[in-house]
Amino acid sequence: MTGNEQMSHDQRAALIRDLNDSFRQTLVGGTLFLTQGVMHATEGEIAGLMQEIGRFDAFDEDNDPHHEHDFGSLTWQGETMFWKIEYYDDAMFYGSKDPTDPRVTTRVLTVMLASEY
């Protein structure tokens, strides 16, 4: 147990949201996975895409019903892109037992073309 189990649903969502936003903006505290379609871009293009993902703030009830900022969709180079943050244990074998605790959670940000979904 991490101690975060005593938080309200809203408190847990806010903490997860803050951790997700920080990871998405800095790529510190997790792993980045780019699909084949994204990997065809140049390093500079990918860097620009990651900056756009870091600045993404168009969260609403449709794409963020749990208020965790763990999914987004944007247009990049004329393509619809999806990004998703998932929570794994440190070994990246199972889901994290507590996504509010970075000591037991590895965040994975997957970036893909919508056509790859």
RODO-2510 file (C-alpha; in nm, 4 decimals, decimal comma):
residues 117
     n   res          X          Y          Z
     1     m     0,0000     0,0000     0,0000
     2     t     0,1189     0,3466    -0,0830
     3     g    -0,1047     0,5602     0,1328
     4     n    -0,2839     0,7129    -0,1656
     5     e    -0,5749     0,4709    -0,1276
     6     q    -0,7326     0,7070     0,1272
     7     m    -0,7761     0,9853    -0,1290
     8     s    -1,1137     1,0704    -0,2768
     9     h    -1,1833     0,9830    -0,6408
    10     d    -1,1359     1,3496    -0,7377
    11     q    -0,8064     1,3737    -0,5470
    12     r    -0,6771     1,0561    -0,7140
    13     a    -0,7800     1,1831    -1,0582
    14     a    -0,6083     1,5179    -0,9930
    15     l    -0,2844     1,3480    -0,8857
    16     i    -0,2896     1,1123    -1,1860
    17     r    -0,3654     1,4095    -1,4133
    18     d    -0,0686     1,6052    -1,2740
    19     l     0,1639     1,3056    -1,3154
    20     n     0,0380     1,2440    -1,6691
    21     d     0,0751     1,6091    -1,7686
    22     s     0,4270     1,6226    -1,6276
    23     f     0,5297     1,3033    -1,8072
    24     r     0,3677     1,4093    -2,1346
    25     q     0,5427     1,7475    -2,1240
    26     t     0,8888     1,6285    -2,0142
    27     l     0,8992     1,2543    -2,0979
    28     v     1,0585     1,2056    -1,7549
    29     g     0,9204     0,9199    -1,5477
    30     g     0,8168     0,6765    -1,8139
    31     t     0,8681     0,5263    -2,1564
    32     l     0,7820     0,6647    -2,4984
    33     f     0,6574     0,4264    -2,7669
    34     l     0,6215     0,5449    -3,1265
    35     t     0,4443     0,3255    -3,3800
    36     q     0,5872     0,2423    -3,7235
    37     g     0,3835     0,5158    -3,8906
    38     v     0,5302     0,7801    -3,6624
    39     m     0,8836     0,6406    -3,6898
    40     h     0,8850     0,7186    -4,0640
    41     a     0,9134     1,0886    -3,9763
    42     t     1,2456     1,2643    -3,9279
    43     e     1,3845     1,3298    -3,5801
    44     g     1,2975     1,6973    -3,6170
    45     e     0,9418     1,6189    -3,7170
    46     i     0,9027     1,3807    -3,4225
    47     a     1,0438     1,6459    -3,1891
    48     g     0,7822     1,8907    -3,3188
    49     l     0,5061     1,6335    -3,2720
    50     m     0,6167     1,5688    -2,9145
    51     q     0,6099     1,9427    -2,8439
    52     e     0,2519     1,9560    -2,9736
    53     i     0,1564     1,6607    -2,7541
    54     g     0,3182     1,8334    -2,4568
    55     r     0,1125     2,1485    -2,5217
    56     f    -0,2122     1,9593    -2,5839
    57     d    -0,4933     2,0990    -2,3676
    58     a    -0,8141     2,0187    -2,5596
    59     f    -0,9470     1,7853    -2,2921
    60     d    -1,3222     1,7404    -2,2662
    61     e    -1,5792     1,4835    -2,1531
    62     d    -1,5445     1,2881    -2,4778
    63     n    -1,1685     1,2325    -2,4656
    64     d    -1,1104     1,2667    -2,0905
    65     p    -1,4124     1,1274    -1,9020
    66     h    -1,2020     1,0362    -1,5957
    67     h    -1,0167     1,3718    -1,5906
    68     e    -0,6733     1,2028    -1,5980
    69     h    -0,5362     1,3596    -1,9205
    70     d    -0,4380     1,0151    -2,0475
    71     f    -0,5564     1,0411    -2,4105
    72     g    -0,5530     1,2955    -2,6886
    73     s    -0,6081     1,3363    -3,0590
    74     l    -0,4567     1,6038    -3,2796
    75     t    -0,3770     1,6749    -3,6422
    76     w    -0,0100     1,6600    -3,7397
    77     q     0,1155     1,6963    -4,0959
    78     g    -0,2386     1,6415    -4,2215
    79     e    -0,2753     1,3155    -4,0264
    80     t    -0,4951     1,2462    -3,7260
    81     m    -0,2728     1,1329    -3,4391
    82     f    -0,3647     0,9592    -3,1152
    83     w    -0,1596     0,9485    -2,7981
    84     k    -0,2379     0,7438    -2,4887
    85     i    -0,0752     0,7084    -2,1465
    86     e    -0,1012     0,3730    -1,9720
    87     y     0,0203     0,2652    -1,6273
    88     y     0,2398    -0,0401    -1,5695
    89     d     0,4312    -0,1853    -1,2781
    90     d     0,8077    -0,1233    -1,2654
    91     a     0,8783    -0,4432    -1,4609
    92     m     0,6238    -0,3337    -1,7254
    93     f     0,4636    -0,6757    -1,6982
    94     y     0,1380    -0,5938    -1,5170
    95     g    -0,0755    -0,2884    -1,4743
    96     s     0,0303    -0,0575    -1,1926
    97     k    -0,1338    -0,1299    -0,8587
    98     d    -0,1444     0,2458    -0,7910
    99     p    -0,1045     0,4953    -1,0786
   100     t    -0,0924     0,7789    -0,8235
   101     d     0,2430     0,6487    -0,6973
   102     p     0,5401     0,7012    -0,9309
   103     r     0,7490     0,4645    -0,7149
   104     v     0,5397     0,1679    -0,8341
   105     t     0,4291     0,2974    -1,1738
   106     t     0,5945     0,3226    -1,5130
   107     r     0,3983     0,5461    -1,7454
   108     v     0,3991     0,4511    -2,1130
   109     l     0,3101     0,7143    -2,3710
   110     t     0,2139     0,5594    -2,7050
   111     v     0,1948     0,7873    -3,0090
   112     m     0,0339     0,6585    -3,3284
   113     l    -0,1371     0,7532    -3,6493
   114     a    -0,5133     0,7129    -3,6066
   115     s    -0,5037     0,4828    -3,9094
   116     e    -0,2811     0,2452    -3,7095
   117     y    -0,5395     0,2020    -3,4349
***
